[in-house]
Amino acid sequence: MNDYEWQLLQQKTGWGVGELTQRVAALIVTRGAAGSVIHTRDGEIAIPCARAEVVVDPTGCGDAYRAGLIHGLLHGLDWPSTGHIASLMGAIKIESRGTQNHRFNARRIRRAAAAAFAPAG
């Protein structure tokens, strides 16, 4: 969910991260350009926002992010890797107008991942 939806859920249920992560495998909160946070029973994983080359249209970015999450889950990836793929999908999507007009291939994903998530140094 996005940060606004997370705020509403907390207000309606009275639950915080601890209460919710006892009921689900993970709570994932997207924060737009500030990235996202994956909360699990084991702790919090900050996922940086993958930078887009150009911002064209944010419509559909949440769906693209979720597609990246589903990919990671279906392939048994760890939470950091899954979050990075989700972030990349959102960045790729925002570079195109419309909800499903973006295109990518494995080479573009590798290049974008290296640029976005390479260790500093």
C-alpha positions as CSV (number, residue, x, y, z in Angstrom):
1,M,0.0,0.0,0.0
2,N,1.1,3.6,-0.3
3,D,1.9,5.8,2.7
4,Y,-1.6,7.4,2.7
5,E,-3.3,4.0,2.7
6,W,-1.0,2.9,5.5
7,Q,-2.0,5.9,7.6
8,L,-5.7,5.1,7.0
9,L,-5.2,1.4,7.9
10,Q,-3.5,2.4,11.2
11,Q,-6.3,4.8,12.0
12,K,-9.1,2.3,11.3
13,T,-7.5,-0.8,13.0
14,G,-5.3,0.8,15.7
15,W,-2.6,-1.6,14.5
16,G,1.0,-0.6,14.1
17,V,3.8,-2.4,12.2
18,G,4.2,-5.0,14.9
19,E,0.6,-6.0,15.1
20,L,0.2,-6.2,11.3
21,T,3.4,-8.2,10.6
22,Q,2.2,-10.8,13.1
23,R,-0.7,-11.4,10.6
24,V,1.0,-11.1,7.3
25,A,4.4,-12.1,5.8
26,A,5.3,-8.5,5.0
27,L,3.8,-5.0,5.1
28,I,5.1,-3.0,2.1
29,V,4.6,0.7,2.1
30,T,5.5,2.7,-1.0
31,R,6.5,6.4,-0.6
32,G,6.8,7.6,-4.1
33,A,10.1,9.3,-4.9
34,A,11.2,8.4,-1.3
35,G,11.3,4.7,-2.2
36,S,9.5,2.1,-0.1
37,V,9.8,0.1,3.1
38,I,9.3,-3.6,3.5
39,H,8.4,-4.5,7.1
40,T,8.7,-8.2,8.1
41,R,8.7,-9.9,11.5
42,D,12.5,-9.8,11.2
43,G,12.7,-6.0,10.7
44,E,12.5,-3.2,8.3
45,I,14.1,-3.1,4.8
46,A,14.4,0.3,3.2
47,I,14.2,0.1,-0.6
48,P,15.6,3.2,-2.4
49,C,13.7,4.7,-5.3
50,A,15.2,3.7,-8.7
51,R,15.7,6.9,-10.6
52,A,13.9,7.3,-13.9
53,E,15.7,9.0,-16.8
54,V,12.6,11.2,-17.3
55,V,9.3,11.5,-15.4
56,V,6.4,11.3,-17.9
57,D,3.4,9.8,-16.2
58,P,3.0,8.2,-12.8
59,T,-0.3,6.5,-13.7
60,G,0.2,2.8,-13.3
61,C,3.4,3.0,-11.3
62,G,1.8,1.2,-8.3
63,D,0.7,-1.6,-10.6
64,A,4.2,-1.9,-12.1
65,Y,5.7,-1.9,-8.6
66,R,3.3,-4.7,-7.6
67,A,4.2,-6.7,-10.7
68,G,7.9,-6.5,-9.6
69,L,6.9,-7.8,-6.1
70,I,4.9,-10.7,-7.7
71,H,7.9,-11.5,-9.9
72,G,10.2,-11.7,-6.9
73,L,7.8,-13.7,-4.8
74,L,7.1,-16.2,-7.6
75,H,10.8,-16.7,-8.1
76,G,11.6,-17.1,-4.4
77,L,13.8,-14.1,-4.2
78,D,14.7,-12.4,-0.9
79,W,12.9,-9.2,0.2
80,P,15.7,-6.8,-0.8
81,S,16.0,-8.3,-4.3
82,T,12.2,-8.3,-4.7
83,G,12.0,-4.7,-3.5
84,H,14.7,-3.6,-5.9
85,I,12.9,-5.3,-8.9
86,A,9.6,-3.6,-7.8
87,S,11.3,-0.2,-7.6
88,L,12.9,-0.7,-11.1
89,M,9.5,-1.6,-12.5
90,G,8.0,1.6,-11.2
91,A,10.9,3.7,-12.6
92,I,10.6,2.1,-16.0
93,K,6.9,2.7,-16.1
94,I,7.0,6.4,-15.1
95,E,9.1,7.1,-18.2
96,S,6.1,6.3,-20.5
97,R,2.7,7.8,-20.9
98,G,-0.2,5.5,-20.1
99,T,-0.6,2.6,-17.9
100,Q,0.8,-0.2,-20.0
101,N,2.9,1.4,-22.7
102,H,6.3,0.8,-21.3
103,R,8.8,-1.7,-22.7
104,F,11.9,-3.3,-21.3
105,N,14.2,-6.3,-21.6
106,A,16.7,-8.1,-19.4
107,R,19.5,-5.9,-20.6
108,R,17.7,-2.7,-19.6
109,I,16.8,-4.2,-16.2
110,R,20.4,-5.1,-15.5
111,R,21.7,-1.7,-16.6
112,A,19.0,0.1,-14.5
113,A,19.7,-2.1,-11.5
114,A,23.4,-1.5,-11.7
115,A,22.9,2.3,-11.9
116,A,20.3,2.4,-9.1
117,F,21.5,-0.2,-6.6
118,A,25.3,-0.6,-7.1
119,P,27.3,-0.4,-3.9
120,A,28.8,3.0,-3.2
121,G,32.5,3.3,-3.5
